[in-house]
Amino acid sequence: MDRFLAVERAVRDAPPHALLEAVRDVLAGHYTAVSADLLMADYAMTTLQPVSALPYTTEPVPVHGSAPGRAFGSQQPHVEKHTPGTDATAHFPVSVRGDRIGVLTVRLPGDRCTRRIQEELQAVAQLLGREIVVAERETDLYLQARRTGRLTLAAEMQWQLLPGFSTSRPEYEIGAQLEPAYAIHGDNYDWSSSADHLTLTVTNGMGEGVEAALLTSLAINALRNARRAGLSLADQACLADQAVHGHYHGVSHLSVLLLRFALATGEVEVVDAGSPRMWRLRHGRAEPVEFEAQLPLGMFEDTMYTAQRFRVEPGDRLFFLSDGVYDVVSPAGERYGEKALSRAMTATRLLPPSQVPHAVLRELAGHRGDADVDDDALVVCLDWRGRR
């Protein structure tokens, strides 16, 4: 464990842009590592991008069908097969509280790749992930490394609002994805947890480009402001409604599904203010869950909102979708209906939530074909385990 403490000290003392160099040096000195590389997941979660002083100096690695991608998808260390007397290449998932960031790849002498060493290197990968999250406040290196191309300005604004791709606690696990990842407009999701509650927000934005991103940014920050002030769920919606209407005077508005889960009981408060929809997969059966529809935020002045209640049970899987999913049409004009959605959701029952949104969006892309994407598509998946 002394060598792990040496890694921890070196990483914490390293400049924000030099975390990988610090890891390489200390792994070579204390673990006789031949090499160490960091791969960051791109915004579309389809490739793993190598981190270097100059991004894109080496080729990215696909998430599907690669050894690093296997570690990334399973969130378990993966050691490539090697013959005795040769070096072993091991891949360790880099994540923070369930949010998948990338993979740390380490090449070691074969006889040094023991189970104990693998456990220590997995701890190093988790330490590196936490330090990357902190370092991103001071350097663009890791954000640049996540890009296979340039983000639109609207997408840049949206990704800065988002809390991550996934998160987990003993009571629940969440995975989320937005497409087109490099050109999203106004769709958004947000979550926050406390000792006793999880608050989840799913937003279906209005408009295009920067204007859509500005509208969503105003609403999300108004909701956060109200939540952090300790207001009830209904009052959070009212405050955000006032903020949006006060700025846009009803010309622009946006739809929000706002939920607050009691972690101890599974009781849920919900304000349905617009078009995001919720589905539930329970005992292998997928079905939509309908709520009393209320007005979108900012449509009229001084709109009052009321919260409804329902309950989730351990084993429930919830899906939250924007209209860019359920309203998509095929080249032949066929709408992506409830039967197709139900099949896509049921087919994900063996996948972890972090992989579910990408799987659903892949089915959606197959239905859409080569048609141009003219609306954001948002999928959030929540697995409810409950509190024992």
SULTAQUI-V949546 format. One record per helix or strand of 3 or more residues. SS is the DSSP state (hx for helix, st for strand). FROM is the first residue (numbers start at 1). TO is the last residue. If there is no record, write none. Layout:
[[SS | FROM | TO] [SS | FROM | TO]]
This chain:
[[hx | 2 | 13] [hx | 16 | 31] [st | 33 | 41] [st | 47 | 50] [hx | 67 | 74] [st | 87 | 96] [st | 99 | 109] [hx | 110 | 112] [hx | 115 | 135] [hx | 141 | 145] [hx | 153 | 161] [st | 166 | 169] [st | 172 | 179] [st | 188 | 193] [st | 197 | 204] [hx | 209 | 228] [hx | 233 | 248] [st | 254 | 262] [st | 267 | 273] [st | 277 | 282] [st | 285 | 289] [st | 308 | 311] [st | 317 | 321] [hx | 323 | 326] [hx | 338 | 346] [hx | 353 | 368] [st | 377 | 384]]
